[in-house]
Amino acid sequence: MVNPGYMSWESAKRLIVDAAHSPDYQMTSVSRQAFDDFALSSRVHATPALANDLTHGQIDIDAHEGAISISGTIPDGISEQHLIDTIKTIAGVKNVKADLVNFGPSLGLAE
């Protein structure tokens, strides 16, 4: 915590920047991989959503070193293979494993 009542804003800024550059705050290989996995998972989740392919689906996505696992439900109009093929086009995706279930109006899940 920085208390600007005891130092100038310039000193506070310098203190924060110096701390951010210290070895204690640098990414490790483990934290870098976790960050990369999170970023890839976010891109995978956004791609079909932005394409309106999954407006009613519920999928969980896990990414680890380019391997994507997806599970959940997708609308009857979307095939599992179509979703897999879409995900494979995303930069950084090496392979996709899917465990998806199609649903339709009979389940009361679609409009």
MOPAC internal coordinates of N, CA, C and O (Angstrom, degrees):
PM7 1SCF
backbone

  N    0.0000 0     0.00 0     0.00 0    0    0    0
  C    1.4368 1     0.00 0     0.00 0    1    0    0
  C    1.5294 1   107.36 1     0.00 0    2    1    0
  O    1.2310 1   121.22 1   -41.96 1    3    2    1
  N    1.2897 1   115.28 1   138.04 1    3    2    1
  C    1.4622 1   121.38 1   178.74 1    5    3    2
  C    1.5170 1   108.06 1  -113.26 1    6    5    3
  O    1.2310 1   120.79 1   -53.38 1    7    6    5
  N    1.3057 1   116.09 1   126.62 1    7    6    5
  C    1.4566 1   121.30 1   178.91 1    9    7    6
  C    1.5256 1   108.46 1  -104.50 1   10    9    7
  O    1.2310 1   120.08 1   -73.97 1   11   10    9
  N    1.3394 1   117.45 1   106.03 1   11   10    9
  C    1.4671 1   119.44 1  -177.96 1   13   11   10
  C    1.5289 1   112.72 1   -68.27 1   14   13   11
  O    1.2310 1   119.87 1   173.59 1   15   14   13
  N    1.3222 1   117.85 1    -6.41 1   15   14   13
  C    1.4596 1   120.27 1   175.00 1   17   15   14
  C    1.5179 1   111.71 1   -73.41 1   18   17   15
  O    1.2310 1   120.05 1   163.47 1   19   18   17
  N    1.3291 1   117.50 1   -16.53 1   19   18   17
  C    1.4671 1   122.28 1  -178.80 1   21   19   18
  C    1.5172 1   113.90 1  -109.86 1   22   21   19
  O    1.2310 1   119.91 1   172.69 1   23   22   21
  N    1.3304 1   117.77 1    -7.31 1   23   22   21
  C    1.4629 1   120.34 1   178.80 1   25   23   22
  C    1.5179 1   109.31 1  -152.36 1   26   25   23
  O    1.2310 1   121.23 1   -16.12 1   27   26   25
  N    1.3235 1   115.26 1   163.88 1   27   26   25
  C    1.4660 1   119.72 1   179.25 1   29   27   26
  C    1.5304 1   109.62 1   -74.64 1   30   29   27
  O    1.2310 1   121.03 1   -17.14 1   31   30   29
  N    1.3219 1   115.63 1   162.86 1   31   30   29
  C    1.4646 1   120.17 1   177.10 1   33   31   30
  C    1.5275 1   110.01 1   -62.81 1   34   33   31
  O    1.2310 1   120.43 1   143.28 1   35   34   33
  N    1.3173 1   116.77 1   -36.72 1   35   34   33
  C    1.4679 1   120.80 1   179.05 1   37   35   34
  C    1.5300 1   110.76 1   -63.56 1   38   37   35
  O    1.2310 1   120.09 1   137.48 1   39   38   37
  N    1.3427 1   117.44 1   -42.52 1   39   38   37
  C    1.4684 1   120.74 1   177.48 1   41   39   38
  C    1.5170 1   111.08 1   -65.77 1   42   41   39
  O    1.2310 1   120.41 1   140.30 1   43   42   41
  N    1.3293 1   116.83 1   -39.70 1   43   42   41
  C    1.4646 1   120.92 1   178.43 1   45   43   42
  C    1.5240 1   110.32 1   -63.07 1   46   45   43
  O    1.2310 1   120.90 1   136.47 1   47   46   45
  N    1.3334 1   115.89 1   -43.53 1   47   46   45
  C    1.4759 1   120.29 1   178.86 1   49   47   46
  C    1.5246 1   110.45 1   -61.06 1   50   49   47
  O    1.2310 1   120.40 1   133.72 1   51   50   49
  N    1.3296 1   116.84 1   -46.28 1   51   50   49
  C    1.4636 1   121.45 1   179.88 1   53   51   50
  C    1.5337 1   110.83 1   -60.51 1   54   53   51
  O    1.2310 1   120.73 1   138.32 1   55   54   53
  N    1.3360 1   116.21 1   -41.68 1   55   54   53
  C    1.4595 1   121.42 1   179.35 1   57   55   54
  C    1.5316 1   111.08 1   -61.43 1   58   57   55
  O    1.2310 1   120.58 1   135.56 1   59   58   57
  N    1.3105 1   116.50 1   -44.44 1   59   58   57
  C    1.4712 1   121.37 1  -179.09 1   61   59   58
  C    1.5302 1   110.87 1   -67.76 1   62   61   59
  O    1.2310 1   120.20 1   135.69 1   63   62   61
  N    1.3163 1   117.22 1   -44.31 1   63   62   61
  C    1.4740 1   120.83 1   179.83 1   65   63   62
  C    1.5266 1   110.23 1   -64.09 1   66   65   63
  O    1.2310 1   120.20 1   136.39 1   67   66   65
  N    1.3324 1   117.22 1   -43.61 1   67   66   65
  C    1.4711 1   120.18 1   177.81 1   69   67   66
  C    1.5239 1   110.94 1   -60.83 1   70   69   67
  O    1.2310 1   120.16 1   137.34 1   71   70   69
  N    1.3285 1   117.29 1   -42.66 1   71   70   69
  C    1.4658 1   120.59 1   179.47 1   73   71   70
  C    1.5321 1   110.71 1   -63.90 1   74   73   71
  O    1.2310 1   120.50 1   139.08 1   75   74   73
  N    1.3235 1   116.65 1   -40.92 1   75   74   73
  C    1.4703 1   120.56 1  -179.52 1   77   75   74
  C    1.5216 1   112.19 1   -64.09 1   78   77   75
  O    1.2310 1   120.32 1   151.99 1   79   78   77
  N    1.3220 1   116.99 1   -28.01 1   79   78   77
  C    1.4639 1   120.90 1   179.31 1   81   79   78
  C    1.5303 1   113.37 1   -89.11 1   82   81   79
  O    1.2310 1   120.14 1   174.69 1   83   82   81
  N    1.3105 1   117.33 1    -5.31 1   83   82   81
  C    1.4638 1   119.58 1  -178.52 1   85   83   82
  C    1.5292 1   110.47 1   -72.19 1   86   85   83
  O    1.2310 1   119.82 1   -24.73 1   87   86   85
  N    1.3219 1   117.94 1   155.27 1   87   86   85
  C    1.4753 1   121.55 1  -179.41 1   89   87   86
  C    1.5328 1   113.06 1   -57.99 1   90   89   87
  O    1.2310 1   119.86 1   151.57 1   91   90   89
  N    1.3180 1   117.87 1   -28.43 1   91   90   89
  C    1.4676 1   120.62 1  -179.51 1   93   91   90
  C    1.5254 1   112.80 1   -63.44 1   94   93   91
  O    1.2310 1   120.02 1   156.49 1   95   94   93
  N    1.3209 1   117.56 1   -23.51 1   95   94   93
  C    1.4658 1   121.25 1  -175.81 1   97   95   94
  C    1.5191 1   112.93 1  -109.62 1   98   97   95
  O    1.2310 1   119.62 1  -166.84 1   99   98   97
  N    1.3217 1   118.34 1    13.16 1   99   98   97
  C    1.4592 1   121.01 1   179.08 1  101   99   98
  C    1.5276 1   109.73 1   -89.16 1  102  101   99
  O    1.2310 1   121.21 1   -28.92 1  103  102  101
  N    1.3174 1   115.28 1   151.08 1  103  102  101
  C    1.4585 1   120.39 1   179.61 1  105  103  102
  C    1.5256 1   109.88 1   -69.64 1  106  105  103
  O    1.2310 1   121.36 1   -38.78 1  107  106  105
  N    1.3132 1   115.00 1   141.22 1  107  106  105
  C    1.4574 1   121.26 1   172.08 1  109  107  106
  C    1.5225 1   107.87 1   -95.06 1  110  109  107
  O    1.2310 1   119.99 1    -7.53 1  111  110  109
  N    1.3061 1   117.63 1   172.47 1  111  110  109
  C    1.4619 1   119.47 1   177.03 1  113  111  110
  C    1.5272 1   110.88 1   -62.56 1  114  113  111
  O    1.2310 1   120.55 1   145.81 1  115  114  113
  N    1.3300 1   116.55 1   -34.19 1  115  114  113
  C    1.4701 1   120.78 1   178.92 1  117  115  114
  C    1.5265 1   110.70 1   -69.55 1  118  117  115
  O    1.2310 1   120.33 1   134.40 1  119  118  117
  N    1.3284 1   116.98 1   -45.60 1  119  118  117
  C    1.4645 1   118.81 1  -179.33 1  121  119  118
  C    1.5238 1   110.87 1   -69.59 1  122  121  119
  O    1.2310 1   119.90 1   146.55 1  123  122  121
  N    1.3350 1   117.79 1   -33.45 1  123  122  121
  C    1.4701 1   121.23 1   176.74 1  125  123  122
  C    1.5242 1   109.71 1   -64.04 1  126  125  123
  O    1.2310 1   120.11 1   137.32 1  127  126  125
  N    1.3382 1   117.40 1   -42.68 1  127  126  125
  C    1.4593 1   120.46 1   179.28 1  129  127  126
  C    1.5182 1   110.52 1   -65.61 1  130  129  127
  O    1.2310 1   119.98 1   138.88 1  131  130  129
  N    1.3195 1   117.65 1   -41.12 1  131  130  129
  C    1.4741 1   121.01 1   177.78 1  133  131  130
  C    1.5241 1   110.31 1   -61.64 1  134  133  131
  O    1.2310 1   120.35 1   138.74 1  135  134  133
  N    1.3200 1   116.94 1   -41.26 1  135  134  133
  C    1.4638 1   120.93 1   177.92 1  137  135  134
  C    1.5220 1   110.63 1   -64.80 1  138  137  135
  O    1.2310 1   120.15 1   133.40 1  139  138  137
  N    1.3385 1   117.32 1   -46.60 1  139  138  137
  C    1.4627 1   121.53 1   179.22 1  141  139  138
  C    1.5298 1   111.22 1   -61.19 1  142  141  139
  O    1.2310 1   120.27 1   138.71 1  143  142  141
  N    1.3452 1   117.10 1   -41.29 1  143  142  141
  C    1.4687 1   121.05 1   178.32 1  145  143  142
  C    1.5251 1   111.09 1   -63.78 1  146  145  143
  O    1.2310 1   120.76 1   137.77 1  147  146  145
  N    1.3309 1   116.15 1   -42.23 1  147  146  145
  C    1.4670 1   120.46 1   178.26 1  149  147  146
  C    1.5282 1   110.84 1   -62.85 1  150  149  147
  O    1.2310 1   120.39 1   135.38 1  151  150  149
  N    1.3238 1   116.87 1   -44.62 1  151  150  149
  C    1.4631 1   120.95 1  -179.67 1  153  151  150
  C    1.5301 1   110.99 1   -62.69 1  154  153  151
  O    1.2310 1   120.16 1   136.33 1  155  154  153
  N    1.3348 1   117.30 1   -43.67 1  155  154  153
  C    1.4614 1   120.50 1   179.03 1  157  155  154
  C    1.5195 1   110.87 1   -65.47 1  158  157  155
  O    1.2310 1   120.20 1   136.41 1  159  158  157
  N    1.3192 1   117.23 1   -43.59 1  159  158  157
  C    1.4593 1   121.24 1   177.58 1  161  159  158
  C    1.5299 1   110.80 1   -58.15 1  162  161  159
  O    1.2310 1   120.47 1   139.48 1  163  162  161
  N    1.3136 1   116.71 1   -40.52 1  163  162  161
  C    1.4712 1   120.78 1   178.95 1  165  163  162
  C    1.5192 1   111.42 1   -65.01 1  166  165  163
  O    1.2310 1   120.25 1   138.06 1  167  166  165
  N    1.3491 1   117.12 1   -41.94 1  167  166  165
  C    1.4677 1   119.97 1   177.56 1  169  167  166
  C    1.5267 1   111.08 1   -65.00 1  170  169  167
  O    1.2310 1   120.55 1   139.57 1  171  170  169
  N    1.3295 1   116.56 1   -40.43 1  171  170  169
  C    1.4651 1   120.32 1   179.52 1  173  171  170
  C    1.5295 1   110.20 1   -63.83 1  174  173  171
  O    1.2310 1   120.31 1   139.14 1  175  174  173
  N    1.3006 1   117.01 1   -40.86 1  175  174  173
  C    1.4626 1   120.56 1  -179.63 1  177  175  174
  C    1.5287 1   111.10 1   -67.73 1  178  177  175
  O    1.2310 1   120.43 1   141.57 1  179  178  177
  N    1.3305 1   116.78 1   -38.43 1  179  178  177
  C    1.4634 1   120.85 1  -176.43 1  181  179  178
  C    1.5271 1   113.22 1   -73.75 1  182  181  179
  O    1.2310 1   119.90 1   145.85 1  183  182  181
  N    1.3149 1   117.80 1   -34.15 1  183  182  181
  C    1.4628 1   120.50 1  -172.51 1  185  183  182
  C    1.5290 1   113.30 1   -59.97 1  186  185  183
  O    1.2310 1   118.42 1   125.31 1  187  186  185
  N    1.3295 1   120.62 1   -54.69 1  187  186  185
  C    1.4688 1   118.09 1   178.65 1  189  187  186
  C    1.5325 1   112.38 1   -69.92 1  190  189  187
  O    1.2310 1   120.10 1   150.11 1  191  190  189
  N    1.3157 1   117.42 1   -29.89 1  191  190  189
  C    1.4690 1   119.90 1   179.06 1  193  191  190
  C    1.5254 1   110.22 1   -64.88 1  194  193  191
  O    1.2310 1   120.38 1   136.37 1  195  194  193
  N    1.3324 1   116.87 1   -43.63 1  195  194  193
  C    1.4586 1   120.52 1   179.99 1  197  195  194
  C    1.5246 1   112.05 1   -70.45 1  198  197  195
  O    1.2310 1   120.10 1   155.90 1  199  198  197
  N    1.3272 1   117.41 1   -24.10 1  199  198  197
  C    1.4650 1   121.54 1   177.86 1  201  199  198
  C    1.5272 1   111.21 1   -84.86 1  202  201  199
  O    1.2310 1   120.44 1  -176.75 1  203  202  201
  N    1.3290 1   116.75 1     3.25 1  203  202  201
  C    1.4746 1   123.16 1  -178.45 1  205  203  202
  C    1.5239 1   112.67 1    62.03 1  206  205  203
  O    1.2310 1   119.95 1  -160.83 1  207  206  205
  N    1.3243 1   117.70 1    19.17 1  207  206  205
  C    1.4580 1   120.43 1   177.65 1  209  207  206
  C    1.5276 1   111.51 1   -75.18 1  210  209  207
  O    1.2310 1   120.08 1   152.63 1  211  210  209
  N    1.3123 1   117.45 1   -27.37 1  211  210  209
  C    1.4590 1   119.89 1  -174.05 1  213  211  210
  C    1.5205 1   112.91 1  -123.82 1  214  213  211
  O    1.2310 1   120.70 1  -135.99 1  215  214  213
  N    1.3204 1   116.26 1    44.01 1  215  214  213
  C    1.4602 1   118.37 1  -178.42 1  217  215  214
  C    1.5258 1   111.86 1   -62.79 1  218  217  215
  O    1.2310 1   119.84 1   154.23 1  219  218  217
  N    1.3312 1   117.92 1   -25.77 1  219  218  217
  C    1.4692 1   120.91 1  -179.70 1  221  219  218
  C    1.5255 1   113.06 1  -119.69 1  222  221  219
  O    1.2310 1   119.71 1  -178.25 1  223  222  221
  N    1.2894 1   118.17 1     1.75 1  223  222  221
  C    1.4586 1   120.71 1  -178.43 1  225  223  222
  C    1.5161 1   112.62 1   -82.56 1  226  225  223
  O    1.2310 1   121.66 1   -18.52 1  227  226  225
  N    1.3057 1   114.43 1   161.48 1  227  226  225
  C    1.4658 1   122.20 1   176.07 1  229  227  226
  C    1.5215 1   106.78 1  -129.94 1  230  229  227
  O    1.2310 1   120.21 1   -74.73 1  231  230  229
  N    1.3208 1   117.21 1   105.27 1  231  230  229
  C    1.4580 1   118.50 1   179.86 1  233  231  230
  C    1.5224 1   110.26 1  -124.78 1  234  233  231
  O    1.2310 1   121.83 1   -31.96 1  235  234  233
  N    1.3253 1   114.11 1   148.04 1  235  234  233
  C    1.4533 1   122.49 1   172.78 1  237  235  234
  C    1.5187 1   106.75 1  -107.02 1  238  237  235
  O    1.2310 1   121.23 1   -40.38 1  239  238  237
  N    1.3184 1   115.26 1   139.62 1  239  238  237
  C    1.4584 1   120.61 1  -176.89 1  241  239  238
  C    1.5148 1   109.47 1  -127.29 1  242  241  239
  O    1.2310 1   121.34 1   -46.23 1  243  242  241
  N    1.3267 1   115.03 1   133.77 1  243  242  241
  C    1.4558 1   120.96 1   174.54 1  245  243  242
  C    1.5182 1   107.16 1  -127.14 1  246  245  243
  O    1.2310 1   120.91 1   -46.86 1  247  246  245
  N    1.3252 1   115.86 1   133.14 1  247  246  245
  C    1.4614 1   120.64 1   178.48 1  249  247  246
  C    1.5222 1   108.41 1  -124.00 1  250  249  247
  O    1.2310 1   121.24 1   -44.59 1  251  250  249
  N    1.3162 1   115.23 1   135.41 1  251  250  249
  C    1.4585 1   120.14 1   175.31 1  253  251  250
  C    1.5165 1   108.77 1  -147.36 1  254  253  251
  O    1.2310 1   121.08 1   -69.45 1  255  254  253
  N    1.3126 1   115.54 1   110.55 1  255  254  253
  C    1.4631 1   122.55 1   178.94 1  257  255  254
  C    1.5335 1   112.65 1    52.48 1  258  257  255
  O    1.2310 1   120.53 1  -139.63 1  259  258  257
  N    1.3212 1   116.59 1    40.37 1  259  258  257
  C    1.4572 1   121.47 1   176.94 1  261  259  258
  C    1.5200 1   115.05 1    90.31 1  262  261  259
  O    1.2310 1   120.22 1   169.00 1  263  262  261
  N    1.3312 1   117.18 1   -11.00 1  263  262  261
  C    1.4631 1   120.94 1   176.79 1  265  263  262
  C    1.5270 1   108.07 1   -88.16 1  266  265  263
  O    1.2310 1   120.60 1   -56.51 1  267  266  265
  N    1.3141 1   116.45 1   123.49 1  267  266  265
  C    1.4630 1   122.21 1  -176.80 1  269  267  266
  C    1.5164 1   109.37 1  -108.51 1  270  269  267
  O    1.2310 1   120.77 1   -48.17 1  271  270  269
  N    1.3288 1   116.13 1   131.83 1  271  270  269
  C    1.4599 1   122.38 1   172.15 1  273  271  270
  C    1.5188 1   107.09 1  -117.94 1  274  273  271
  O    1.2310 1   120.83 1   -52.82 1  275  274  273
  N    1.3254 1   116.01 1   127.18 1  275  274  273
  C    1.4576 1   120.41 1   177.73 1  277  275  274
  C    1.5188 1   108.58 1  -125.01 1  278  277  275
  O    1.2310 1   121.53 1   -38.20 1  279  278  277
  N    1.3203 1   114.68 1   141.80 1  279  278  277
  C    1.4687 1   120.34 1   176.87 1  281  279  278
  C    1.5151 1   108.08 1  -147.02 1  282  281  279
  O    1.2310 1   121.23 1   -21.30 1  283  282  281
  N    1.3176 1   115.25 1   158.70 1  283  282  281
  C    1.4531 1   119.98 1   177.93 1  285  283  282
  C    1.5093 1   112.18 1   134.74 1  286  285  283
  O    1.2310 1   121.53 1    27.09 1  287  286  285
  N    1.3279 1   114.68 1  -152.91 1  287  286  285
  C    1.4617 1   121.10 1  -176.89 1  289  287  286
  C    1.5196 1   110.37 1  -118.91 1  290  289  287
  O    1.2310 1   121.52 1   -36.15 1  291  290  289
  N    1.3306 1   114.69 1   143.85 1  291  290  289
  C    1.4646 1   121.03 1   176.70 1  293  291  290
  C    1.5284 1   108.00 1  -133.32 1  294  293  291
  O    1.2310 1   120.10 1   -28.23 1  295  294  293
  N    1.3356 1   117.42 1   151.77 1  295  294  293
  C    1.4612 1   120.63 1  -179.60 1  297  295  294
  C    1.5309 1   112.10 1   -62.81 1  298  297  295
  O    1.2310 1   120.70 1   -26.95 1  299  298  297
  N    1.3339 1   116.27 1   153.05 1  299  298  297
  C    1.4629 1   121.67 1   179.10 1  301  299  298
  C    1.5220 1   112.96 1   -53.24 1  302  301  299
  O    1.2310 1   119.58 1   147.32 1  303  302  301
  N    1.3201 1   118.41 1   -32.68 1  303  302  301
  C    1.4616 1   122.04 1  -176.89 1  305  303  302
  C    1.5194 1   113.99 1   -73.65 1  306  305  303
  O    1.2310 1   119.76 1   172.87 1  307  306  305
  N    1.3189 1   118.07 1    -7.13 1  307  306  305
  C    1.4647 1   122.03 1  -178.92 1  309  307  306
  C    1.5210 1   108.51 1  -114.66 1  310  309  307
  O    1.2310 1   120.64 1   -53.21 1  311  310  309
  N    1.3245 1   116.38 1   126.79 1  311  310  309
  C    1.4577 1   118.64 1   177.99 1  313  311  310
  C    1.5228 1   109.75 1   -88.25 1  314  313  311
  O    1.2310 1   121.15 1   -28.83 1  315  314  313
  N    1.3152 1   115.41 1   151.17 1  315  314  313
  C    1.4628 1   120.91 1   176.32 1  317  315  314
  C    1.5259 1   109.84 1   -58.01 1  318  317  315
  O    1.2310 1   120.19 1   138.05 1  319  318  317
  N    1.3277 1   117.25 1   -41.95 1  319  318  317
  C    1.4627 1   120.61 1  -178.90 1  321  319  318
  C    1.5215 1   111.20 1   -64.26 1  322  321  319
  O    1.2310 1   120.05 1   141.24 1  323  322  321
  N    1.3326 1   117.52 1   -38.76 1  323  322  321
  C    1.4690 1   120.74 1   177.88 1  325  323  322
  C    1.5288 1   110.00 1   -60.43 1  326  325  323
  O    1.2310 1   120.20 1   135.68 1  327  326  325
  N    1.3225 1   117.22 1   -44.32 1  327  326  325
  C    1.4551 1   121.37 1   179.61 1  329  327  326
  C    1.5283 1   110.79 1   -64.91 1  330  329  327
  O    1.2310 1   120.37 1   136.54 1  331  330  329
  N    1.3260 1   116.91 1   -43.46 1  331  330  329
  C    1.4686 1   121.16 1   177.63 1  333  331  330
  C    1.5270 1   110.29 1   -60.04 1  334  333  331
  O    1.2310 1   120.40 1   132.99 1  335  334  333
  N    1.3384 1   116.83 1   -47.01 1  335  334  333
  C    1.4673 1   120.91 1   179.98 1  337  335  334
  C    1.5251 1   111.38 1   -61.33 1  338  337  335
  O    1.2310 1   120.09 1   141.12 1  339  338  337
  N    1.3251 1   117.43 1   -38.88 1  339  338  337
  C    1.4658 1   121.69 1   177.53 1  341  339  338
  C    1.5227 1   110.65 1   -63.98 1  342  341  339
  O    1.2310 1   120.36 1   134.86 1  343  342  341
  N    1.3174 1   116.91 1   -45.14 1  343  342  341
  C    1.4602 1   121.47 1  -178.82 1  345  343  342
  C    1.5260 1   111.15 1   -65.48 1  346  345  343
  O    1.2310 1   120.20 1   143.35 1  347  346  345
  N    1.3238 1   117.23 1   -36.65 1  347  346  345
  C    1.4703 1   120.63 1  -179.51 1  349  347  346
  C    1.5266 1   112.92 1   -63.78 1  350  349  347
  O    1.2310 1   119.71 1   161.39 1  351  350  349
  N    1.3318 1   118.16 1   -18.61 1  351  350  349
  C    1.4647 1   120.88 1   179.69 1  353  351  350
  C    1.5304 1   112.32 1   -81.03 1  354  353  351
  O    1.2310 1   119.81 1   171.18 1  355  354  353
  N    1.3141 1   117.97 1    -8.82 1  355  354  353
  C    1.4641 1   122.09 1  -176.78 1  357  355  354
  C    1.5242 1   109.24 1   -79.67 1  358  357  355
  O    1.2310 1   121.08 1   -48.41 1  359  358  357
  N    1.3178 1   115.54 1   131.59 1  359  358  357
  C    1.4693 1   121.04 1   179.48 1  361  359  358
  C    1.5233 1   110.25 1   -57.27 1  362  361  359
  O    1.2310 1   121.08 1   -47.83 1  363  362  361
  N    1.3272 1   115.54 1   132.17 1  363  362  361
  C    1.4623 1   120.88 1   178.45 1  365  363  362
  C    1.5133 1   114.24 1    98.31 1  366  365  363
  O    1.2310 1   119.98 1   165.14 1  367  366  365
  N    1.3333 1   117.65 1   -14.86 1  367  366  365
  C    1.4623 1   121.02 1   179.39 1  369  367  366
  C    1.5245 1   108.80 1   -81.42 1  370  369  367
  O    1.2310 1   120.99 1   -55.27 1  371  370  369
  N    1.3296 1   115.71 1   124.73 1  371  370  369
  C    1.4644 1   121.12 1   179.86 1  373  371  370
  C    1.5276 1   111.20 1   -98.78 1  374  373  371
  O    1.2310 1   120.44 1   138.30 1  375  374  373
  N    1.3206 1   116.77 1   -41.70 1  375  374  373
  C    1.4606 1   120.45 1   176.83 1  377  375  374
  C    1.5178 1   109.08 1  -155.66 1  378  377  375
  O    1.2310 1   121.30 1   -17.30 1  379  378  377
  N    1.3339 1   115.12 1   162.70 1  379  378  377
  C    1.4642 1   121.54 1  -176.63 1  381  379  378
  C    1.5174 1   109.35 1  -132.53 1  382  381  379
  O    1.2310 1   121.05 1   -50.62 1  383  382  381
  N    1.3219 1   115.59 1   129.38 1  383  382  381
  C    1.4635 1   122.29 1   173.84 1  385  383  382
  C    1.5256 1   106.39 1  -116.11 1  386  385  383
  O    1.2310 1   120.49 1   -51.03 1  387  386  385
  N    1.3235 1   116.67 1   128.97 1  387  386  385
  C    1.4608 1   120.25 1  -174.91 1  389  387  386
  C    1.5215 1   111.75 1  -124.90 1  390  389  387
  O    1.2310 1   121.67 1   -37.47 1  391  390  389
  N    1.3156 1   114.41 1   142.53 1  391  390  389
  C    1.4623 1   123.43 1   172.30 1  393  391  390
  C    1.5250 1   105.93 1  -136.56 1  394  393  391
  O    1.2310 1   121.54 1   -96.81 1  395  394  393
  N    1.3491 1   114.66 1    83.19 1  395  394  393
  C    1.4585 1   120.75 1  -172.94 1  397  395  394
  C    1.5201 1   111.56 1  -118.93 1  398  397  395
  O    1.2310 1   121.19 1   -28.97 1  399  398  397
  N    1.3074 1   115.33 1   151.03 1  399  398  397
  C    1.4578 1   122.42 1   177.75 1  401  399  398
  C    1.5145 1   107.82 1  -123.99 1  402  401  399
  O    1.2310 1   120.69 1   -49.89 1  403  402  401
  N    1.3410 1   116.29 1   130.11 1  403  402  401
  C    1.4697 1   120.34 1   174.39 1  405  403  402
  C    1.5198 1   109.49 1   -81.14 1  406  405  403
  O    1.2310 1   121.38 1   -36.42 1  407  406  405
  N    1.3243 1   114.97 1   143.58 1  407  406  405
  C    1.4602 1   119.61 1   174.79 1  409  407  406
  C    1.5089 1   109.74 1  -127.90 1  410  409  407
  O    1.2310 1   120.61 1   -20.94 1  411  410  409
  N    1.3004 1   116.45 1   159.06 1  411  410  409
  C    1.4558 1   121.19 1   179.81 1  413  411  410
  C    1.5098 1   110.41 1  -141.08 1  414  413  411
  O    1.2310 1   120.71 1     8.52 1  415  414  413
  N    1.3276 1   116.25 1  -171.48 1  415  414  413
  C    1.4709 1   121.22 1  -178.23 1  417  415  414
  C    1.5229 1   113.23 1   -59.12 1  418  417  415
  O    1.2310 1   119.98 1   153.39 1  419  418  417
  N    1.3189 1   117.64 1   -26.61 1  419  418  417
  C    1.4692 1   119.24 1  -178.51 1  421  419  418
  C    1.5201 1   112.04 1   -64.36 1  422  421  419
  O    1.2310 1   120.24 1   157.25 1  423  422  421
  N    1.3315 1   117.15 1   -22.75 1  423  422  421
  C    1.4591 1   120.59 1   178.26 1  425  423  422
  C    1.5130 1   111.90 1   -91.20 1  426  425  423
  O    1.2310 1   120.72 1   176.00 1  427  426  425
  N    1.3432 1   116.22 1    -4.00 1  427  426  425
  C    1.4540 1   119.67 1   179.83 1  429  427  426
  C    1.5085 1   113.44 1    73.18 1  430  429  427
  O    1.2310 1   119.90 1  -159.94 1  431  430  429
  N    1.3397 1   117.79 1    20.06 1  431  430  429
  C    1.4563 1   120.70 1  -176.03 1  433  431  430
  C    1.5218 1   112.61 1  -103.36 1  434  433  431
  O    1.2310 1   119.65 1   164.37 1  435  434  433
  N    1.2998 1   118.28 1   -15.63 1  435  434  433
  C    1.4531 1   120.05 1  -178.45 1  437  435  434
  C    1.5236 1   109.76 1  -110.85 1  438  437  435
  O    1.2310 1   121.54 1   -22.34 1  439  438  437
  N    1.3083 1   114.67 1   157.66 1  439  438  437
  C    1.4656 1   119.09 1   178.79 1  441  439  438
  C    1.5040 1   110.66 1   -83.67 1  442  441  439
  O    1.2310 1   120.10 1   180.00 1  443  442  441

